[in-house]
């Protein structure tokens, strides 16, 4: 239903207007229809943005450690390895194209996307950055982690880009299901089109924030607009500023850690984003 991921590359220059304010304009589209509050916090715990009183987490001390490989150890219970069939079973599966490059890529893409979802859907990421779990914020975090993975896959050339296409298609299907579960059954194609525009706009914005000529706080500003801000303003208060700064450090650390993760672990999905539940990094 949606265009393929290759459009991200071919239409980058056309999507400059969707970065920063442009993408937030799209996000406000959902807010106007009450869509950004599909999954609000419980009524007896109104959202707060006062980190010192809500959480003992000191964001100023988080995400300063050096990047490291995110590959799962061989004995990790989280690993999902290819089945090693032998004999007649393996022969039959080969005939059924189970071990074809396309089949193996699709299985790898499914595992990769599971890693993304595992990070985005856990309460820890909302607790650490003091975010309310609304559709808008969850979608923004999903796009952010998709960008992290797709950027890493591109480091391995065309093979990585091709695998990224499968991940992107799985992502599209998942987003469509999430939109449907949120109660949007009419004009679904319109909603998906708008979410597609937001995805492209955020990808361009984050890539631009990493360019050598970008301002030192450019990534922080883009994260504030796309994830934290309700209206796209660029003037967060001191509390929100700490959260945006911490998320910028988190993103840079994950980028470095993904780059240090070997190709086999990335392509098979046997990696895990930095856990946020255990300790400051």
N, C-alpha and C positions, 0 to 999 in steps of 0.2 A: 504493500500500500504506500509505503514511503520511499523516497529516493534513496539510493545507496550511499554508503559513507564516502565514496569517492567525491561526492559533491562538496565535501568539506574542503578538499584541496582546490578543486576547480573554481569554487565560488568564494574563496576567502576574500578576494578583493571586493566582491560585491556585498559582503556582509559586514564591512567595517562599521556601517551605521547601526548594526545590532549590538555592538560592544557597549559596555558600561551602561549609559543611560538608555540605549536602545533595548538592551536585554531586560532591564528593569521595567521598562514600559510594558514589555510583554508580560512580565510577572504581575504587574498591577492589573492586567487584564483579568487574571484569575481572581484577584482580590475584589474587584468590582462586582463579580458574580458570586461572591462568598466562597469561592473555590479554594482560597488559600487557607481556609479554616475547616477543611473537611475533617481533620483529625486533631481537634484542639486538646489542650491539656485539660485535666479534670476540673470541674467547676469549682471545687473547694480548694484548688491550688492554682490560683491565677498566675500567669507567667510573670516572672520577675527578671530583672536584669541587674541585680545587686549581687555580684559574685561573692564578696566577703561574707554576707549573711546567708546565702543560699548553699554555698559549697565551700569545703575547706581547701579546694584546689587552688593553688597559687599559679596562675597562668604565666606569670613572669618567669617562672623557673622551668617551664615545660618546653620540650622540643629543641633543646640546645645541643644534645649529644650528636656525635658524628653519624652519618648514614652507615648502614650495614646491610648485608644481603638479607632479603626477606624469604629466601628459599626454606622450605620446610625440611627438617632433618629426615633422613631415611626411615627412622623409626617413629615418626610423628603419626599419631592416630588421625590427624587431619588430612593426610595424604590420600590422593585418589589416583592410583596407578592403572595403566592399561592392563587388562586381563591377559595373562600369559597362557593361552590355551595351547595344547599340543595334540599331535596325532590327527585323527579324523575330524575332530571338532575344529581344529585350526584350519584344516584343509577346506572344510565346508564354509567357514566364516570368510576365508579368502575368496572363495567363489562368490560369496554374497557381498563382496566389497567392504567387509567390515574393517579391513586393514588398509583400505585405500587412503590416499592422502586427504581427500575431502572428508571421509568419515572420521579420521583421526583428528582433523582440524575442528570439526563440529563438536566432537566430544571434549577436546581441549578448550574450545570457546565456552562451552557450558560450564566447565569447572572454573574458568577464569571469571565468568560472570557471577558464579556463586561466591567467589572471594569478594567481589565488589559489594554484593548484596549483604554479605556477612558483616562488612564494615559499616555500611550505611544504615542497616536496619537495627543494629544493636543500640540499646539505650545509652551506652557509654559515650558515644560521640556527641549526643545531645547534652548529656550531663557535663562533660568536660567543657564544652563551649557554651553552655547555658542556653541551648536552643530549644524552642518550643517545637514539638513534633507535628508540624502541619504538612499538608501535601506540598506546598511551595518549598519549604525548607528541605524536606526529604528529597524532592526532585532535584533541587539545587545541589545537594550533597551527592546524589547519584550521578549527575552530570560531571561534577568535579572529579569523582573517582573514575568515571569512564575516561575522562580526559587524561588522567594520570596513566592509566593502563594503555590507552591507544598511543600516547606519546612514547611510552616505553617500547611498544611493539614496533613502532616505526624505526626504532634504532636498529632493528634487524632487517631493514630493507623491505623489498617487495613481499617476501615471505611473511614478515610481520604485519604488513599492511593487509595482506589477504586474510590472515587470521583475525585481524582487527575488524574486518568486514563481517565475519561471522559473529563476533562479539556484539557488534553494533546491531545486527539484525535480532539477536536474542534480547538485547536491551529494548529495542522498539516493541517487541512482542510483550515484554514484561510491563513496559510503561502503559501500553494499551490496556492490559489487564488491570493495572492499578487505577487508571482513569475510570474504567467500567465499575470497579469495586467502590470507587468514590461516589458513584451514583450518576455518572454522566453516560447516558445511553443514547440520547438524541444528539445529533450533530457531532458524533464521535470523530469523524474525519477532520472537522474544523478544529477541535481541541488538539488532536494529534499534530496537525499542521502548525499550530501555535507553539506546541512543545518542541517541535522540530526546529523552529526558528530560534527558540531560546537556546537549544543545544548548540546550534551553529554559532550563535552570537557569543555564548560563554566560552566555547573552544577558541574562537579568534581572540577574545579578550585575554584569556589566560596565556595563550601563546605570545601575544604582544607584550604581556607583563614580564616575560622572561628574556626579551630581546636585550642585547647589550646597551642599547640607547634608552631603555626604559628607566623611569625614575626608581630609586631604591625602594620606595613604598608603593610602587604601582600594583604589585600583586595583592598587597593588603587592601588597597582601595577597591580593586575588582572583586575581591572576596566579600568585602563589606557590602558592596552594591548588590551582588548576586545572591548571597546567602543570608546576611544578617538584616539588611535594610528592608523595610516594608514599602518604601516609596522611592528608593534610589538616591536618597540624599548622600552627600559625601562628608558629612560632619558628625561622626559618631561621638557620643559622650565618652568619658574616660573609661567607663566599664566596658562599653562595646569596643572601644579602641583596643583594649587589652586582648579581647577575644579575637578580633580580626588579626592583630599582630601574631598571636599564638597560632592561629590557623595558617597564616602565611608561613611561619616556621615549620609547621607540621607538613604543609604541602611541599616545601623545598626539601625537607628531610625525606619524605616518601619518594620524591623524584630521584634523589640521590640513591636511596636504598634500592629502588627498582632498577636503576642503572647498574648497580653492583650485583644484582641477582642474575644468575646464569640463564642462558637462553632456554635450556631444557626445562628448568623449573618454571619459567614464565610461560612457555608454550604449552606445557602440560597443566598449568594452573596450580602447580604445587608450590605456591608461595602464600604468604599471609601478610596483609597490611599490619603495620605496627599496632599491637593491642593497646587500647586506651584505658582498659580497666585496671591494670596492675600497678604501674609506676610512672612517675614523670620521666620524660625523656628530653 
